[in-house]
Amino acid sequence: MNKKIFWLASYPKSGNTWTRAFLTHLLQGDDKNIDINNLIGGPIASARNLVEDYIGMESTDFTINELEELRPESFRYFAEKIKKDEWFIKTHDAYTFLPSGHPLIPEDISLGALYLVRNPLDVSVSFAHHNGISIEKMIPLMAKSSYAFCDTSKGVRNQLQQRLLTWGEHYESWTNQSEIPVLVVRYEDMKAEPLTTFKKIVAFFKLNKSEEQIQNALDACAFDKLKKAEEKDGFKEKNKKSERFFRKGKTGSWKEELNKEQINTLLKDHKAVMLKLNYINTLGQPIF
């Protein structure tokens, strides 16, 4: 089977949507304003209709676990139908293995994975707003190995179960596997050195684009423009419980919104991976 899929992988609220907006403009190759409700990177890997297209029937009679076992073959089926040489798919799934022993994300259709990661201190704030819950409730969820989206059989959701694990386990699940090539990019570097960082992303995807084209795409998807687009047209990926999707988009906002106890809990919960990613120094003190 031909390898066609680049995965845009991340823990939620880590720059995935910004990256997709950038790629959309870059690959459109024109100066038109992009439609934020029609971004590259779809359908999201957890979309229920991916499995339903594969099995040729509605999925409501299947259990959560049965549907999860069907997902790898639904990815292969989707890849077979793609006419382009490469396709981008957004995923918040951790790189996990199914009870059958097979990985959720098949290697045989995968060109590579861009893994976007963000300081968990900032993620806790942004993710709490996205979920419409308090930061106090969000922090323990980020340290819960069984944490997952859509892990209930109540009602029929558009998306299937996505196992997130803890923030650190999510990162390590993708970076410790060796089946799919991975480029790790920190959100903080995307903000501090956008041209340099996005040039690395473009090179990883083997896209033949000039520095000028990359800069034009970055200008077109600046955060304030994405925010205005949401205000004008709405954004279908916004959680119904949140006020808006594009809120602040900056680094270090945790300093204004977390109290000392919350900071210490997050540092304790995620110390090892934060140190590995240079989010804290050897004394355990935040760098960003």
Backbone as JSON, one array per atom type, in Angstrom:
{
  "sequence": "MNKKIFWLASYPKSGNTWTRAFLTHLLQGDDKNIDINNLIGGPIASARNLVEDYIGMESTDFTINELEELRPESFRYFAEKIKKDEWFIKTHDAYTFLPSGHPLIPEDISLGALYLVRNPLDVSVSFAHHNGISIEKMIPLMAKSSYAFCDTSKGVRNQLQQRLLTWGEHYESWTNQSEIPVLVVRYEDMKAEPLTTFKKIVAFFKLNKSEEQIQNALDACAFDKLKKAEEKDGFKEKNKKSERFFRKGKTGSWKEELNKEQINTLLKDHKAVMLKLNYINTLGQPIF",
  "N": [[0.85, -1.2, 0.0], [0.5, 2.24, -0.82], [2.21, 4.87, 0.83], [0.64, 7.65, 2.06], [-0.26, 9.46, 3.94], [0.22, 12.27, 6.0], [0.37, 12.85, 9.34], [-1.06, 15.23, 11.47], [-0.32, 15.69, 14.44], [-1.19, 16.17, 17.86], [-1.48, 17.04, 21.33], [-4.5, 18.46, 22.58], [-5.04, 21.99, 21.93], [-2.53, 23.01, 21.1], [-1.51, 24.23, 18.85], [-2.33, 23.06, 16.49], [-4.52, 23.82, 14.84], [-3.71, 26.35, 13.93], [-1.47, 25.56, 12.43], [-2.72, 24.05, 10.44], [-4.22, 26.05, 9.2], [-2.15, 27.57, 8.16], [-0.98, 25.69, 6.34], [-3.14, 25.38, 4.63], [-3.36, 27.89, 3.36], [-0.8, 28.03, 2.22], [-0.8, 25.89, 0.39], [-2.93, 26.49, -1.21], [-2.01, 28.51, -2.77], [-2.65, 31.16, -3.49], [-3.87, 34.56, -3.01], [-6.21, 34.72, -1.64], [-8.53, 35.04, 1.07], [-8.54, 32.55, 3.54], [-10.9, 29.94, 4.27], [-11.8, 29.31, 7.39], [-13.38, 27.28, 8.22], [-12.96, 25.25, 6.53], [-10.47, 23.81, 6.5], [-7.26, 22.42, 5.6], [-6.35, 19.13, 6.59], [-8.27, 17.39, 7.18], [-10.65, 14.67, 6.85], [-10.87, 14.88, 10.47], [-8.98, 12.51, 12.32], [-10.51, 11.07, 14.12], [-13.08, 11.06, 13.21], [-16.37, 9.88, 12.98], [-17.59, 9.22, 10.57], [-15.55, 8.23, 8.97], [-15.14, 5.56, 9.72], [-17.71, 4.62, 9.2], [-17.92, 4.97, 6.43], [-16.1, 3.03, 5.66], [-17.19, 0.58, 6.63], [-19.63, 0.65, 5.45], [-22.12, 1.15, 6.55], [-24.27, 2.41, 9.19], [-22.86, 3.22, 12.37], [-23.91, 2.94, 14.86], [-24.7, 0.67, 16.29], [-22.44, -0.52, 17.17], [-19.97, -1.14, 19.7], [-17.88, 1.07, 21.72], [-15.28, 0.03, 21.87], [-15.3, -1.81, 19.77], [-15.57, -0.12, 17.58], [-13.19, 1.27, 17.77], [-11.35, -0.72, 17.1], [-11.89, -0.93, 14.43], [-10.88, 1.33, 13.31], [-8.11, 1.54, 12.29], [-8.28, 0.09, 9.8], [-10.16, 1.64, 8.56], [-8.72, 3.94, 8.1], [-6.87, 2.99, 6.24], [-8.59, 2.34, 4.16], [-9.57, 4.89, 3.53], [-7.17, 6.08, 2.68], [-6.68, 4.65, 0.35], [-8.59, 5.68, -1.34], [-7.79, 8.25, -1.83], [-6.7, 10.53, -4.23], [-4.55, 12.18, -4.44], [-0.95, 12.49, -3.93], [-0.14, 12.96, -1.35], [-1.67, 13.48, 1.83], [-3.12, 15.35, 4.48], [-3.9, 14.72, 7.83], [-5.53, 15.63, 10.72], [-4.98, 14.77, 14.11], [-5.81, 14.08, 17.49], [-5.36, 11.87, 18.89], [-3.42, 9.84, 21.06], [-0.46, 7.91, 20.34], [-1.31, 4.81, 20.27], [-1.88, 1.32, 21.13], [-4.13, -1.19, 20.07], [-6.44, -3.54, 21.64], [-6.12, -5.81, 20.09], [-3.49, -5.74, 19.52], [-2.5, -4.35, 17.41], [-1.25, -1.21, 16.13], [-3.02, 1.88, 16.53], [-2.62, 3.85, 14.6], [-1.79, 3.2, 11.38], [1.32, 2.11, 10.07], [1.86, 1.51, 7.41], [0.53, 3.26, 5.69], [1.51, 5.69, 6.26], [3.3, 8.63, 5.8], [4.6, 10.3, 7.54], [4.71, 12.1, 10.71], [3.86, 15.18, 12.03], [4.53, 16.42, 15.1], [3.09, 18.47, 17.35], [3.78, 20.39, 20.16], [3.1, 21.9, 23.32], [3.79, 24.07, 26.08], [2.7, 22.7, 29.09], [1.7, 24.29, 31.14], [0.56, 26.49, 29.89], [-1.19, 25.09, 28.24], [-3.02, 24.02, 30.07], [-4.57, 26.2, 30.81], [-5.65, 27.14, 28.36], [-6.92, 24.81, 27.42], [-8.8, 24.37, 29.41], [-10.54, 26.56, 29.05], [-11.4, 25.93, 26.48], [-12.83, 23.56, 26.93], [-14.78, 24.49, 28.55], [-14.63, 24.35, 31.31], [-13.39, 24.64, 34.71], [-10.03, 25.69, 35.48], [-9.06, 24.37, 37.63], [-10.36, 21.92, 37.51], [-9.37, 21.01, 35.13], [-6.63, 20.52, 35.35], [-6.1, 18.02, 36.87], [-7.14, 16.23, 34.99], [-5.32, 16.36, 32.91], [-3.3, 14.89, 33.94], [-4.14, 12.34, 33.99], [-4.01, 9.05, 33.13], [-5.97, 7.57, 31.86], [-7.47, 9.37, 30.5], [-9.7, 10.47, 28.01], [-11.27, 11.59, 24.97], [-14.74, 11.57, 24.07], [-15.45, 9.08, 25.22], [-17.68, 7.69, 25.97], [-20.76, 5.89, 25.76], [-23.08, 7.2, 25.66], [-25.44, 8.81, 23.79], [-24.96, 9.8, 20.31], [-22.05, 10.69, 18.9], [-20.19, 12.87, 16.71], [-17.55, 12.29, 16.61], [-15.25, 9.64, 17.39], [-13.96, 7.66, 20.16], [-11.04, 9.08, 21.56], [-8.02, 8.45, 22.79], [-6.22, 10.24, 25.05], [-4.41, 10.05, 27.12], [-1.98, 11.03, 29.65], [-0.67, 14.41, 29.58], [2.14, 14.27, 29.25], [2.48, 11.54, 28.62], [1.17, 11.41, 26.21], [2.86, 12.91, 24.51], [5.18, 11.26, 24.68], [4.22, 8.89, 23.65], [4.06, 9.28, 20.92], [6.68, 10.06, 20.28], [8.32, 8.01, 21.15], [7.77, 5.82, 19.6], [8.83, 4.0, 16.69], [7.97, 3.48, 14.17], [6.8, 5.37, 12.49], [8.08, 8.24, 10.95], [8.85, 11.17, 12.82], [8.5, 14.64, 13.35], [9.17, 16.85, 15.83], [7.77, 19.79, 17.03], [7.83, 22.71, 18.86], [5.27, 24.77, 20.17], [6.0, 27.21, 21.21], [8.31, 27.86, 19.79], [7.23, 28.17, 17.3], [5.88, 30.53, 17.68], [7.93, 32.31, 18.5], [9.96, 32.2, 16.53], [8.74, 32.19, 13.8], [9.13, 32.0, 10.9], [11.54, 30.53, 10.58], [10.84, 28.17, 11.96], [8.52, 27.23, 10.64], [9.58, 26.81, 8.13], [11.07, 24.53, 8.6], [9.0, 22.75, 9.04], [7.75, 22.74, 6.53], [9.82, 21.68, 5.0], [9.99, 19.12, 6.13], [7.59, 18.03, 5.27], [8.21, 17.89, 2.66], [7.51, 19.84, 0.78], [7.61, 21.89, -2.0], [8.25, 24.9, -1.65], [8.85, 28.41, -1.62], [10.76, 30.7, 0.46], [9.49, 33.15, 0.5], [6.84, 32.45, -0.15], [6.22, 30.93, 2.09], [6.39, 32.88, 4.11], [4.34, 34.6, 3.26], [2.13, 32.95, 3.67], [2.24, 32.68, 6.43], [1.74, 35.33, 7.18], [-0.86, 35.55, 6.28], [-2.29, 33.89, 7.97], [-2.12, 34.95, 10.51], [-2.64, 35.27, 14.04], [-4.53, 37.22, 14.86], [-6.01, 37.57, 12.56], [-7.18, 35.07, 12.21], [-8.75, 35.05, 14.46], [-10.52, 37.17, 13.93], [-11.78, 36.08, 11.73], [-13.18, 34.0, 12.91], [-14.93, 35.46, 14.51], [-16.45, 36.64, 12.55], [-17.48, 34.53, 10.88], [-17.88, 32.37, 12.54], [-16.75, 29.22, 14.02], [-16.58, 25.92, 13.3], [-15.26, 23.99, 14.8], [-15.17, 24.8, 17.37], [-15.74, 24.17, 20.77], [-18.97, 23.69, 22.09], [-19.3, 24.49, 24.66], [-17.51, 26.49, 25.13], [-16.58, 29.98, 24.93], [-15.18, 31.08, 22.78], [-12.96, 29.91, 20.15], [-10.44, 30.81, 19.18], [-8.66, 32.41, 21.35], [-6.46, 33.73, 23.01], [-3.86, 32.88, 22.22], [-1.16, 33.19, 22.84], [2.15, 32.85, 24.3], [3.01, 31.99, 27.66], [0.79, 32.91, 29.04], [-0.11, 31.64, 31.25], [1.06, 32.7, 33.47], [-0.52, 34.77, 34.24], [-2.88, 33.6, 34.91], [-2.79, 31.25, 36.43], [-2.64, 30.02, 39.77], [-0.26, 29.75, 42.52], [-0.35, 27.19, 43.68], [-1.57, 25.67, 41.66], [0.33, 25.89, 39.63], [2.52, 24.58, 40.81], [1.47, 21.98, 41.02], [1.15, 21.24, 38.32], [3.82, 21.36, 37.49], [4.88, 19.31, 39.03], [3.42, 17.1, 38.13], [4.23, 16.84, 35.45], [6.94, 16.96, 35.22], [9.24, 15.43, 34.21], [8.94, 15.25, 31.37], [8.65, 17.94, 30.74], [11.17, 18.87, 31.4], [12.69, 17.51, 29.54], [11.82, 18.76, 27.22], [12.73, 21.26, 27.55], [11.16, 23.11, 28.95], [11.33, 23.62, 31.56], [14.05, 24.35, 33.83], [16.96, 22.64, 35.18], [16.54, 22.92, 37.86], [13.92, 22.78, 38.11], [12.45, 25.01, 37.51], [10.22, 27.14, 35.71], [10.88, 28.0, 32.3], [9.65, 29.35, 30.25]],
  "CA": [[0.0, 0.0, 0.0], [1.27, 3.47, -0.88], [2.17, 5.77, 1.97], [0.06, 8.9, 1.59], [-0.79, 10.3, 5.03], [0.99, 12.99, 7.01], [-0.47, 13.09, 10.5], [-0.84, 16.47, 12.23], [-0.63, 15.14, 15.76], [-0.93, 17.05, 19.01], [-2.4, 17.16, 22.46], [-5.33, 19.63, 22.24], [-4.66, 23.38, 22.19], [-1.07, 23.09, 20.97], [-1.11, 24.86, 17.59], [-2.74, 22.24, 15.35], [-5.39, 24.6, 13.95], [-2.86, 27.36, 13.3], [-0.68, 24.86, 11.42], [-3.62, 23.7, 9.34], [-4.52, 27.29, 8.49], [-0.92, 27.88, 7.41], [-0.88, 24.76, 5.22], [-4.23, 25.67, 3.7], [-2.99, 29.04, 2.54], [0.41, 27.7, 1.47], [-1.1, 24.97, -0.69], [-3.88, 27.12, -2.12], [-1.19, 29.24, -3.73], [-3.21, 32.44, -3.94], [-3.96, 35.57, -1.96], [-7.56, 34.76, -1.11], [-8.68, 34.73, 2.49], [-8.91, 31.15, 3.7], [-12.11, 29.62, 5.0], [-11.34, 28.56, 8.57], [-14.24, 26.11, 8.39], [-12.62, 24.28, 5.49], [-9.02, 23.76, 6.56], [-6.55, 21.18, 5.33], [-6.17, 18.34, 7.8], [-9.51, 16.69, 7.46], [-11.41, 14.7, 8.11], [-10.1, 14.56, 11.66], [-8.8, 11.05, 12.4], [-11.52, 10.47, 14.99], [-14.41, 11.25, 12.63], [-17.18, 8.67, 12.92], [-17.93, 8.85, 9.19], [-14.46, 7.46, 8.39], [-15.45, 4.15, 9.97], [-18.96, 4.29, 8.53], [-17.61, 4.82, 5.01], [-15.39, 1.77, 5.5], [-18.06, -0.58, 6.86], [-20.79, 0.78, 4.58], [-23.35, 1.17, 7.34], [-24.2, 3.24, 10.38], [-22.02, 2.59, 13.4], [-24.54, 3.12, 16.18], [-24.87, -0.59, 17.0], [-21.13, -1.01, 17.58], [-19.47, -0.6, 20.97], [-16.72, 1.96, 21.61], [-14.09, -0.79, 21.6], [-15.43, -2.38, 18.42], [-15.3, 0.96, 16.63], [-11.77, 1.58, 17.82], [-10.66, -1.77, 16.36], [-12.14, -0.71, 13.01], [-10.3, 2.59, 12.84], [-6.94, 1.4, 11.39], [-8.7, -0.3, 8.46], [-10.86, 2.78, 7.95], [-7.67, 4.83, 7.61], [-6.34, 2.38, 5.02], [-9.64, 2.49, 3.14], [-9.56, 6.3, 3.13], [-5.94, 6.33, 1.93], [-6.82, 4.05, -0.98], [-9.47, 6.5, -2.17], [-7.17, 9.54, -2.09], [-6.07, 10.62, -5.54], [-3.3, 12.94, -4.3], [0.2, 11.72, -3.44], [-0.08, 13.09, 0.1], [-2.86, 14.05, 2.47], [-2.87, 15.72, 5.87], [-5.0, 14.4, 8.73], [-5.38, 16.07, 12.11], [-5.35, 13.8, 15.14], [-5.46, 14.31, 18.9], [-5.11, 10.57, 19.48], [-2.07, 9.39, 21.39], [-0.06, 6.74, 19.54], [-1.64, 3.71, 21.16], [-2.1, 0.01, 20.54], [-5.45, -1.73, 20.32], [-6.4, -4.85, 22.3], [-5.64, -6.81, 19.13], [-2.04, -5.61, 19.42], [-2.14, -3.5, 16.29], [-1.28, 0.21, 16.45], [-4.17, 2.63, 16.01], [-2.18, 4.55, 13.39], [-1.04, 2.23, 10.58], [2.59, 2.56, 9.49], [1.93, 1.25, 5.97], [-0.04, 4.37, 4.91], [1.97, 6.93, 6.9], [4.53, 9.27, 5.35], [5.25, 10.88, 8.71], [3.84, 12.81, 11.65], [4.3, 16.41, 12.68], [4.01, 16.42, 16.47], [3.09, 19.81, 17.92], [3.73, 20.32, 21.62], [3.03, 23.23, 23.96], [3.99, 24.1, 27.53], [1.45, 22.29, 29.76], [1.18, 25.38, 31.96], [-0.34, 27.23, 29.0], [-2.24, 24.17, 27.77], [-4.04, 23.87, 31.11], [-5.46, 27.37, 30.75], [-6.36, 27.15, 27.07], [-7.76, 23.63, 27.33], [-9.93, 24.58, 30.32], [-11.47, 27.46, 28.36], [-11.97, 25.19, 25.34], [-13.79, 22.57, 27.45], [-15.8, 25.16, 29.34], [-14.53, 23.92, 32.7], [-12.42, 25.42, 35.47], [-8.64, 25.23, 35.42], [-8.91, 23.44, 38.76], [-10.82, 20.61, 37.05], [-8.6, 20.61, 33.96], [-5.28, 20.08, 35.74], [-6.02, 16.58, 37.13], [-7.42, 15.48, 33.76], [-4.08, 16.3, 32.12], [-2.4, 13.93, 34.6], [-4.91, 11.1, 34.09], [-3.62, 8.15, 32.04], [-7.16, 7.05, 31.17], [-8.24, 10.48, 29.94], [-10.04, 10.31, 26.6], [-12.44, 12.27, 24.43], [-15.81, 10.75, 23.5], [-15.29, 7.72, 25.75], [-18.95, 7.27, 26.55], [-21.73, 5.39, 24.78], [-24.29, 8.02, 25.76], [-25.63, 9.64, 22.62], [-24.16, 9.52, 19.13], [-21.18, 11.83, 18.64], [-19.56, 12.88, 15.39], [-16.21, 11.75, 16.74], [-15.09, 8.43, 18.18], [-13.05, 7.77, 21.3], [-9.64, 9.46, 21.34], [-7.28, 8.3, 24.05], [-5.2, 11.29, 25.18], [-3.46, 9.72, 28.2], [-1.56, 12.27, 30.29], [0.02, 15.3, 28.63], [3.47, 13.74, 28.98], [2.36, 10.24, 27.95], [0.78, 11.7, 24.83], [4.11, 13.26, 23.82], [6.09, 10.12, 24.6], [3.64, 7.84, 22.81], [4.43, 9.57, 19.53], [8.13, 10.21, 20.09], [9.02, 6.77, 21.48], [7.53, 4.81, 18.57], [9.82, 4.11, 15.61], [7.36, 3.05, 12.91], [6.45, 6.53, 11.67], [8.98, 9.38, 11.18], [8.19, 12.26, 13.56], [9.16, 15.92, 13.58], [8.6, 17.53, 16.99], [7.85, 21.25, 16.96], [7.22, 23.37, 20.02], [4.43, 25.94, 19.9], [6.75, 28.4, 21.6], [9.21, 28.18, 18.69], [6.37, 28.67, 16.22], [5.58, 31.93, 18.0], [9.14, 33.14, 18.62], [10.69, 32.2, 15.27], [7.79, 31.53, 12.9], [9.65, 31.67, 9.58], [12.51, 29.43, 10.73], [10.16, 26.96, 12.4], [7.62, 26.72, 9.6], [10.43, 26.3, 7.05], [11.38, 23.15, 8.98], [7.78, 21.97, 8.83], [7.58, 22.6, 5.08], [10.85, 20.75, 4.54], [9.61, 17.78, 6.59], [6.51, 17.59, 4.39], [8.76, 17.84, 1.3], [6.76, 20.76, -0.06], [8.51, 22.76, -2.76], [7.75, 26.26, -1.48], [9.91, 29.38, -1.36], [10.68, 31.43, 1.73], [8.47, 34.19, 0.32], [5.53, 31.8, -0.06], [6.03, 30.56, 3.49], [6.12, 34.11, 4.86], [3.01, 35.07, 2.87], [1.15, 32.09, 4.33], [2.26, 33.06, 7.85], [1.05, 36.63, 7.3], [-2.28, 35.36, 6.01], [-2.95, 33.18, 9.07], [-1.77, 35.55, 11.79], [-3.67, 34.95, 15.03], [-5.6, 38.22, 14.88], [-6.85, 37.34, 11.39], [-7.98, 33.88, 12.5], [-9.72, 35.45, 15.48], [-11.54, 37.97, 13.25], [-12.54, 35.17, 10.87], [-14.13, 33.29, 13.78], [-15.95, 36.43, 14.91], [-17.3, 36.91, 11.38], [-18.13, 33.35, 10.3], [-17.96, 31.27, 13.48], [-15.79, 28.15, 13.78], [-17.29, 24.68, 13.59], [-14.51, 23.15, 15.72], [-15.27, 25.35, 18.72], [-16.58, 23.44, 21.71], [-20.19, 24.44, 22.4], [-19.23, 24.99, 26.03], [-16.55, 27.59, 25.22], [-17.02, 31.25, 24.36], [-14.55, 31.22, 21.48], [-11.85, 28.99, 19.94], [-9.22, 31.63, 19.13], [-8.82, 33.25, 22.54], [-5.28, 34.58, 23.17], [-2.85, 32.34, 21.32], [0.19, 33.64, 23.16], [2.89, 32.02, 25.25], [3.21, 32.57, 28.98], [-0.42, 33.46, 29.64], [-0.32, 30.95, 32.52], [1.56, 33.56, 34.56], [-1.61, 35.67, 34.63], [-4.12, 32.89, 35.18], [-2.61, 30.14, 37.36], [-2.12, 30.37, 41.1], [0.98, 29.05, 42.88], [-0.64, 25.77, 43.9], [-1.82, 25.06, 40.35], [1.63, 25.83, 38.95], [3.33, 23.52, 41.44], [0.88, 20.7, 40.66], [1.49, 20.96, 36.92], [5.26, 21.09, 37.43], [5.09, 17.98, 39.63], [2.79, 16.08, 37.27], [4.81, 16.72, 34.11], [8.33, 17.39, 35.37], [10.21, 14.72, 33.38], [8.81, 15.63, 29.96], [8.92, 19.37, 30.65], [12.62, 19.02, 31.4], [13.15, 17.01, 28.25], [11.45, 19.73, 26.18], [13.3, 22.55, 27.95], [10.15, 24.01, 29.49], [11.84, 23.94, 32.89], [15.48, 24.11, 33.96], [17.3, 21.49, 36.04], [16.04, 23.21, 39.2], [12.47, 22.64, 38.05], [11.85, 26.34, 37.37], [9.74, 27.38, 34.35], [11.71, 28.84, 31.42], [8.75, 30.2, 29.45]],
  "C": [[0.87, 1.24, 0.0], [1.11, 4.3, 0.38], [1.73, 7.15, 1.49], [-0.24, 9.91, 2.7], [0.32, 10.95, 5.85], [0.02, 13.29, 8.15], [-0.08, 14.4, 11.16], [-1.27, 16.16, 13.65], [-0.31, 16.13, 16.87], [-1.9, 16.75, 20.13], [-3.23, 18.42, 22.16], [-4.72, 20.96, 22.69], [-3.14, 23.58, 22.13], [-0.6, 23.63, 19.63], [-1.53, 24.09, 16.35], [-3.57, 23.06, 14.35], [-4.61, 25.69, 13.23], [-2.04, 26.72, 12.16], [-1.52, 24.51, 10.21], [-4.01, 24.93, 8.53], [-3.33, 27.7, 7.62], [-0.82, 26.99, 6.17], [-1.95, 25.02, 4.17], [-3.87, 26.81, 2.78], [-1.78, 28.72, 1.66], [0.1, 26.85, 0.24], [-2.18, 25.47, -1.64], [-3.14, 27.93, -3.19], [-1.8, 30.51, -4.27], [-3.35, 33.37, -2.74], [-5.36, 35.68, -1.36], [-7.55, 34.47, 0.39], [-9.15, 33.28, 2.63], [-10.2, 31.03, 4.5], [-11.71, 28.77, 6.2], [-12.22, 27.35, 8.85], [-14.02, 25.06, 7.31], [-11.1, 24.17, 5.38], [-8.48, 22.41, 6.13], [-6.36, 20.44, 6.66], [-7.41, 17.57, 8.17], [-9.74, 15.54, 6.51], [-10.52, 14.36, 9.29], [-10.08, 13.04, 11.83], [-9.88, 10.35, 13.21], [-12.93, 10.56, 14.43], [-15.15, 9.92, 12.51], [-17.43, 8.24, 11.48], [-16.79, 8.14, 8.47], [-14.73, 5.96, 8.53], [-16.72, 3.75, 9.21], [-18.77, 4.14, 7.02], [-16.95, 3.47, 4.74], [-16.33, 0.57, 5.62], [-19.34, -0.52, 6.02], [-22.12, 0.74, 5.29], [-23.17, 2.1, 8.53], [-23.51, 2.46, 11.5], [-22.66, 2.56, 14.77], [-24.71, 1.82, 16.97], [-23.54, -1.19, 17.48], [-20.74, -0.4, 18.92], [-18.28, 0.31, 20.7], [-15.48, 1.17, 21.22], [-14.13, -1.41, 20.21], [-15.11, -1.33, 17.36], [-13.82, 1.31, 16.61], [-10.96, 0.54, 17.03], [-10.82, -1.59, 14.84], [-11.38, 0.49, 12.45], [-9.06, 2.41, 11.95], [-7.33, 1.03, 9.95], [-9.46, 0.82, 7.77], [-9.86, 3.81, 7.43], [-7.09, 4.29, 6.3], [-7.33, 2.54, 3.86], [-9.67, 3.93, 2.62], [-8.34, 6.6, 2.27], [-6.02, 5.78, 0.51], [-7.63, 4.93, -1.91], [-8.84, 7.84, -2.54], [-6.45, 9.53, -3.43], [-4.74, 11.36, -5.49], [-2.2, 12.05, -3.72], [0.37, 11.85, -1.93], [-1.32, 13.79, 0.61], [-2.52, 14.3, 3.93], [-4.11, 15.4, 6.71], [-4.66, 14.83, 10.15], [-5.75, 14.94, 13.05], [-4.92, 14.29, 16.53], [-5.22, 12.98, 19.61], [-3.65, 10.43, 19.89], [-1.75, 8.21, 20.48], [-0.21, 5.52, 20.44], [-1.81, 2.41, 20.38], [-3.47, -0.51, 20.97], [-5.35, -3.07, 21.07], [-5.91, -5.96, 21.39], [-4.13, -6.8, 18.99], [-1.58, -4.74, 18.28], [-2.15, -2.02, 16.71], [-2.51, 0.88, 15.85], [-3.82, 3.3, 14.68], [-1.32, 3.61, 12.55], [0.22, 2.83, 9.95], [2.57, 2.49, 7.96], [1.3, 2.33, 5.11], [0.55, 5.72, 5.33], [3.31, 7.42, 6.35], [5.32, 9.84, 6.53], [4.23, 11.57, 9.59], [4.54, 14.06, 12.15], [3.68, 16.41, 14.06], [4.2, 17.81, 17.06], [2.91, 19.72, 19.43], [3.79, 21.72, 22.21], [3.2, 23.07, 25.47], [2.69, 23.74, 28.25], [0.88, 23.36, 30.69], [0.2, 26.22, 31.14], [-1.49, 26.36, 28.51], [-3.37, 24.08, 28.79], [-5.06, 25.0, 31.06], [-6.31, 27.33, 29.49], [-7.34, 25.99, 26.95], [-8.99, 23.76, 28.24], [-10.98, 25.47, 29.67], [-12.17, 26.74, 27.22], [-13.05, 24.23, 25.8], [-14.91, 23.2, 28.27], [-15.83, 24.7, 30.78], [-13.49, 24.78, 33.41], [-11.01, 24.84, 35.28], [-8.4, 24.18, 36.5], [-9.35, 22.02, 38.36], [-9.96, 20.08, 35.9], [-7.26, 19.98, 34.35], [-5.21, 18.58, 36.05], [-6.32, 15.72, 35.9], [-6.16, 15.32, 32.91], [-3.07, 15.32, 32.71], [-3.05, 12.56, 34.73], [-4.61, 10.2, 32.89], [-4.8, 7.6, 31.26], [-7.98, 8.15, 30.5], [-8.46, 10.29, 28.45], [-11.21, 11.21, 26.24], [-13.46, 11.22, 23.99], [-15.74, 9.29, 23.96], [-16.55, 7.24, 26.46], [-19.89, 6.81, 25.45], [-23.03, 6.19, 24.81], [-24.39, 8.96, 24.55], [-24.73, 9.22, 21.47], [-23.36, 10.78, 18.79], [-20.59, 11.72, 17.25], [-18.16, 12.29, 15.41], [-16.21, 10.52, 17.65], [-14.09, 8.65, 19.31], [-11.63, 8.11, 20.86], [-8.93, 9.39, 22.67], [-6.14, 9.32, 24.08], [-4.09, 10.89, 26.14], [-3.12, 10.99, 28.96], [-0.88, 13.14, 29.24], [1.38, 14.73, 28.26], [3.44, 12.4, 28.26], [1.97, 10.41, 26.49], [2.02, 12.02, 24.0], [5.0, 12.03, 23.63], [5.53, 8.99, 23.74], [4.03, 8.03, 21.35], [5.95, 9.57, 19.33], [8.91, 8.94, 20.42], [8.77, 5.66, 20.46], [8.52, 5.06, 17.41], [9.26, 3.7, 14.25], [7.13, 4.21, 11.95], [7.44, 7.66, 11.97], [8.23, 10.54, 11.83], [9.09, 13.49, 13.61], [8.45, 16.58, 14.75], [8.82, 19.03, 16.87], [7.14, 21.84, 18.17], [6.42, 24.61, 19.57], [5.19, 27.23, 20.18], [7.73, 28.82, 20.51], [8.44, 28.68, 17.47], [6.06, 30.14, 16.43], [6.82, 32.81, 17.96], [9.9, 33.27, 17.3], [9.83, 31.54, 14.19], [8.39, 31.13, 11.54], [10.6, 30.49, 9.64], [11.81, 28.12, 11.05], [9.27, 26.38, 11.32], [8.4, 26.27, 8.35], [10.82, 24.85, 7.34], [10.18, 22.24, 8.73], [7.57, 21.7, 7.35], [8.59, 21.62, 4.51], [10.52, 19.31, 4.93], [8.52, 17.19, 5.69], [6.95, 17.49, 2.93], [7.92, 18.66, 0.32], [7.73, 21.74, -0.72], [7.97, 24.2, -2.73], [8.91, 27.19, -1.11], [9.71, 30.03, 0.0], [9.61, 32.51, 1.65], [7.07, 33.61, 0.44], [5.21, 31.41, 1.37], [5.67, 31.78, 4.32], [4.73, 34.65, 4.53], [1.92, 34.27, 3.57], [1.07, 32.41, 5.83], [1.52, 34.38, 8.07], [-0.46, 36.45, 7.17], [-3.01, 34.69, 7.17], [-2.47, 33.67, 10.43], [-2.94, 35.39, 12.76], [-4.83, 35.94, 15.01], [-6.55, 38.04, 13.69], [-7.74, 36.11, 11.58], [-9.09, 34.21, 13.5], [-10.87, 36.25, 14.85], [-12.4, 37.09, 12.35], [-13.57, 34.39, 11.69], [-15.26, 34.22, 14.2], [-16.95, 36.67, 13.77], [-18.12, 35.69, 10.96], [-18.37, 32.22, 11.3], [-16.92, 30.22, 13.14], [-16.39, 26.85, 14.24], [-16.57, 23.78, 14.58], [-14.52, 23.68, 17.15], [-16.18, 24.47, 19.56], [-17.79, 24.3, 22.06], [-20.15, 25.06, 23.79], [-18.29, 26.19, 26.17], [-17.09, 28.84, 24.52], [-16.45, 31.46, 22.96], [-13.41, 30.21, 21.37], [-10.53, 29.75, 19.98], [-9.31, 32.69, 20.23], [-7.66, 34.23, 22.68], [-4.14, 34.16, 22.25], [-1.43, 32.76, 21.62], [0.86, 32.67, 24.12], [3.02, 32.75, 26.58], [1.97, 33.14, 29.63], [-0.74, 32.8, 30.98], [0.1, 31.81, 33.7], [0.47, 34.48, 35.09], [-2.82, 34.91, 35.15], [-4.0, 31.71, 36.14], [-2.14, 30.64, 38.71], [-0.93, 29.48, 41.43], [0.75, 27.55, 43.04], [-0.86, 25.04, 42.58], [-0.52, 24.9, 39.57], [2.46, 24.67, 39.49], [2.8, 22.12, 41.09], [1.25, 20.3, 39.24], [2.98, 20.63, 36.77], [5.57, 19.7, 37.98], [4.58, 16.88, 38.69], [3.58, 15.81, 35.99], [6.3, 17.05, 34.08], [9.28, 16.75, 34.35], [10.15, 15.17, 31.92], [9.05, 17.12, 29.78], [10.42, 19.65, 30.63], [13.2, 18.6, 30.06], [12.92, 18.03, 27.12], [11.96, 21.14, 26.48], [12.23, 23.57, 28.33], [10.49, 24.43, 30.92], [13.35, 23.7, 32.89], [15.72, 22.95, 34.93], [16.87, 21.69, 37.49], [14.51, 23.08, 39.26], [11.74, 23.96, 37.9], [11.41, 26.56, 35.92], [10.67, 28.33, 33.58], [10.84, 29.8, 30.62], [7.7, 30.86, 30.33]]
}
